[in-house]
Structures are given as C-alpha cells and as structure tokens.
Amino acid sequence: MAAPATTKSGPSKEELPAINEKLAPELPEDILKWGVENLPGLYQTTAFGLTGLCTIDMLSKLTTTPPPLIFIDTLYHFKETYELVEEVKKRYNIPIHIYKPEGCETVADFEQKYGEKLWETDEETYDFVVKVEPARRAYEELGVKAVITGRRQSQGADRASLQPIEVDETGLYKLNPLFAWNFHLVEWYINENNVPRNKLLDQGYRSVGDWHSTQKVGEGQNERAGRWAGKEKTECGLHKDYFTMKAQAKKAVRG
C-alpha cells in the first residue's frame, strides 16, 4: 500500500487530501486494509445493500476480526431485508448491533408516538428519528470513531464527488471503499463470490430501503431512481448535516 500511515488517533483534516490521492487508485480491498490498520473505533454501517454486502465479504477475507456491523432498523424495512440480516449473521458470524427509533420496538410503538405515515407528514423528522438519532446513539454507546459506508460515485447526486475517506461535521471518519465502482462491478463481485443478497433484487429493485419509499427501477434508470421516486430527495439523512437535522427535528417536535 502506498498510502501514508497514520496513528490510531486518526488522520487530521489536513492529511486527508494526500491520503485520498494515494487511496483513490487502489482496489477496494486495499482501501479497506488501510482503514482497518489506521482508523480508530472502526465499524461498518449497513442496510445490507449490494455494496455493503461486498464490503462484508471482502473484510471476511482480509481479517479474522472484521469491524462489527451496525444496522439501523427503521421498523419499516421489507421482510426480505430482515431475512437477509439473519442470513448474513449465519454466513459470516460477525457481530451485528441493531438500533431502532428511541423507545420503539415495533411499528405500533412508533405510530403511537409519532402518528401514522410520519414520512408523509414530516419527512425530515421521520429521517431523523428512524435513522439519524439511532445512528448517533449507536456511535456514542459503541465508541464509534469511524464507519465504513456503501456509498459510490456512480449513485449520483451528492455522492458523485465522493472520495475514499472523509470526515463529517461531527468528526466522524467515513471510509468509502467502493467509491469508484459502478453497479455492474458490484453485482459482478456478488455473483462471483456467491455473496448473500436481498431477494428483492431479483424482482426489479436495485437500491432497497424502507418499503414505503422504495420502488422497482426501470430499464436505463439510475440504480437509486427507485428511492423516493418523484422527489428531489437523494439521501435519508445519515449523510446530511447532523446538527441541522437535529435542530429541525427538535423544532418540529416542539411545534
């Protein structure tokens, strides 16, 4: 590996451009190897999409102690997604930390607290309470300092300019090992390595999120075209400004 080494305290923001320049042409496995060796408090956040599954499989071959997984259970995932979680547990024998909306174990709990179809009445608050807050709680409770994501440039929108590693406004490092791969490369890896995959992908879906905001993708459409179809929205909140979303959600709840 040609990337400059860093201490386990993590690289400084000033070091990131040089690190990204060195990591950019490397294979995903090499980017992951660098992350495992250099990033403190490293976990993998995943909703078990294809890119995340590639990463899980790659890490299983790189180390006997891969970073633990964090799965944010919004309570509104497809049943096929929950089935995949169990399949991954059995296949890779890796710890999976599951976090749900605060104070909610079931859909009934959530709807009693926030009402039905919060994603329609207040989408920003929905994203915060089902994804952003549980993720932040996970980071604090588990001592997470860095996460491996499944984001790629070919997914477009805000992801088009992704680099191998970045640091967000909270100081969290985000490693994007497959940032340069397109959907077809990811699918090729899944098939070549017999990696478990969501059964919905055989039914016309490409990017799978909550059942109420995920549709099948048409021929020639971007892989994420089925997420929040008909809206300008491209991100669920996990990769948006945390402090802005927190302030908006607090204001909405008080209102």
GIQUIPE-V154122 format. One record per backbone hydrogen bond with DSSP energy under -0.5 kcal/mol. CO is the residue of the C=O (numbers start at 1). NH is the residue of the N-H. If there is no record, write none. Layout:
<<CO & NH> <CO & NH>>
This chain:
<<7 & 10> <12 & 15> <12 & 16> <13 & 16> <13 & 17> <15 & 19> <16 & 20> <17 & 21> <18 & 22> <19 & 23> <20 & 24> <23 & 26> <27 & 30> <27 & 31> <28 & 32> <29 & 33> <30 & 34> <31 & 35> <32 & 36> <33 & 37> <34 & 38> <35 & 39> <39 & 42> <41 & 145> <41 & 146> <43 & 45> <43 & 148> <44 & 70> <49 & 53> <50 & 54> <51 & 55> <52 & 56> <53 & 57> <54 & 58> <55 & 59> <56 & 60> <57 & 61> <58 & 61> <58 & 62> <59 & 62> <59 & 63> <68 & 44> <69 & 97> <70 & 46> <70 & 72> <71 & 73> <71 & 99> <72 & 74> <73 & 101> <76 & 211> <78 & 81> <78 & 82> <79 & 83> <80 & 84> <81 & 85> <82 & 86> <83 & 87> <84 & 88> <85 & 89> <86 & 90> <87 & 91> <88 & 92> <89 & 93> <95 & 69> <96 & 98> <97 & 71> <97 & 99> <99 & 73> <101 & 104> <106 & 110> <107 & 111> <108 & 112> <109 & 113> <110 & 114> <111 & 115> <115 & 118> <117 & 120> <117 & 121> <118 & 122> <122 & 126> <123 & 127> <124 & 128> <125 & 129> <126 & 130> <127 & 131> <127 & 132> <128 & 133> <131 & 135> <132 & 136> <133 & 137> <134 & 138> <135 & 139> <136 & 140> <137 & 141> <138 & 142> <139 & 143> <139 & 144> <145 & 173> <146 & 43> <147 & 149> <147 & 175> <148 & 45> <152 & 155> <153 & 156> <156 & 159> <157 & 160> <158 & 161> <159 & 162> <164 & 176> <166 & 174> <168 & 171> <172 & 168> <173 & 147> <174 & 166> <174 & 176> <175 & 149> <175 & 177> <176 & 179> <178 & 181> <179 & 153> <181 & 154> <182 & 186> <183 & 187> <184 & 188> <185 & 189> <186 & 190> <187 & 191> <188 & 192> <189 & 193> <190 & 195> <191 & 194> <198 & 201> <199 & 202> <200 & 203> <200 & 205> <201 & 204> <204 & 217> <206 & 208> <207 & 209> <209 & 78> <210 & 213> <211 & 214> <213 & 228> <218 & 221> <222 & 225> <223 & 207> <224 & 227> <226 & 215> <226 & 228> <228 & 231> <237 & 240> <241 & 245> <242 & 246> <243 & 247> <244 & 248> <245 & 249> <246 & 250> <247 & 251> <248 & 252> <249 & 253> <250 & 254> <251 & 255>>
